[in-house]
Amino acid sequence: MLILGLNMFHGDASAALIQDGEVVFAIAEERLNRIKHYGGVPALSIQACLDFVGADIGDIDHVAVGRDKDANLARKVQYALANPAKILNFIHIRKRREAMNDLKSLLGRAMEVDPAKMRFQEHNVEHHIAHIASAFYCSGMEESAGFSYDGSGDFVSAMFARCAGTEVEPTERVFLPHSLGSFYTMLCGFLGYRKYGDEGKVMGLAAYGENTYCEQISDIVSPSGTTFKLNLDYFMPLGSNSGMQISEDGTVKIQRHYSNKMVELFGEPRKANAEISRRDRDIAFAMQQRFEEIFFHLINELHKQAPSNNLAMAGGCALNSVANGKIFTETPFTRTWIQPAAGDEGLAVGAALYAYHSVLKQPHRHEMKNSYLGPEFSEERIRGALESTSLEYRRLDRQPLLDVVADQIAAGKVIGWFQGRMEWGPRALGNRSILAHPGLPDMKDTLNARIKHREWFRPFAPSTLIEHQSEYFEHDHPSPFMLHVYKIRPDKRERLCAVNHVDDTGRLQTVSREENPLYYDLIRSFQSRTGLPIVLNTSFNENEPIVCKPEEAIDCFRRTKMDVLAIGPYLVLKEENQTRVEEPVAV
Ligand SMILES: [Fe+2]
């Protein structure tokens, strides 16, 4: 049975293919069309799914979309009637979504295929049910509490659920306009970060702030019963789209969220690219602190409704790895499984698995043991891409490749590491990564100046051999998808200075040999040279979606000041670095 899962007409459009209950392929459209957070029809992703199993769209049995326009309709109507100014906005959005009503025609146009050739049955899965499904059904857990939270989806911003076997049973919804995602987006906008997906940047800034505004910021969102309420005086009226618009070209735009009350209380908002002031840092600090307080209130309440040691979680806010890292000390949950594509691209997997289990009553459970679900490229294809350039390259067997790359990382070089299948979700986890030494004091500045051009306050992440996690970090719950931030042990902070954030934390990826043998063995090789079972890992890109194809990796390598590219079995050195590769490196 082939089920195609889709997220479309929403940020981070994506497609996933489920074959007899196994997630065999999943990708966000931005990786293929190179438009960040693309929100149109994921036609290239659908084709990539089909190509992976050698099928065509006529072979698909079911298509599941992570959206149900009729879900929570009564609440939408009630809200629109109470806010007549927003009725036009609702009509506009519903009209746009009507384009999805005839899914076969829509896909026929996008894929240039006759709709008569399609025989699939359609399923619409409510946004947050799809999020929770994307976590629970992939988790390998027999039962768990389920939680999803984000800006909004199908008029809901958070959902509690009881999950067991093949069932996901929602127990509570938080309806718009109340949204913890909107709270974060509003304050990020006030701090000058107004692009879709900018929230993760500001999370890094919070650690530089102090408790100056916590009381004022607490007035913006408060616990209310089992959930929370926004103080709407601080927000612009945003309609049912929660202030997000998708342009005709598929780019996603965020409208201004903050009201004049914010300006009256805190002064003028920061302009994009302006200096970051003491005030901005302290607002970021208070924002993250209040976010965490409300989050822990929510999941402690969830635990009462769905008592379990296990928590399956997704939704854009579940990418808040600082909050995730504190779950084990602030709540009764002892085990988490967070979908690596926690944002809306993950809806494709969740909708398809929900259709498979809950609608079609199929019992076989898929366990997502790693996130390497995207395309990979043959050695021949990689060599072809290299041959079309003037770059000199050489082929190495596995161990010599690992030895040279480990030597180069140990020598302080910056490595482009392109191997195997691309990661699913926003994090590079050792297949489309830039790697460097985590213990060199200048490495963060070097990476920023030469390649990444990121804000100074954003930390780089450590990839850690899982067996050594608790020697270096204060928690031992694994973090295979780089979704937990933990304190680094005091005696290890200097040795990890390039990945140690200002608050002595690291957003780690734990690496087991089972999940990624090549990456694991590379880190081991680095450990044998330096004693450190950890490398610095950042995504392989330069202000663009993460590279997907060999040509994009080679382009990024050539236009930035990366020293080495290891692409499949091929090693490419920048000219000025060529003579150094054979030099022995001091251990
Ligand atoms: Fe969402």
Residues whose N, C-alpha, C, O or C-beta is under 5 A from the ligand:
A	BS01	LIG	D150 S152 G153 G315 G316 D344
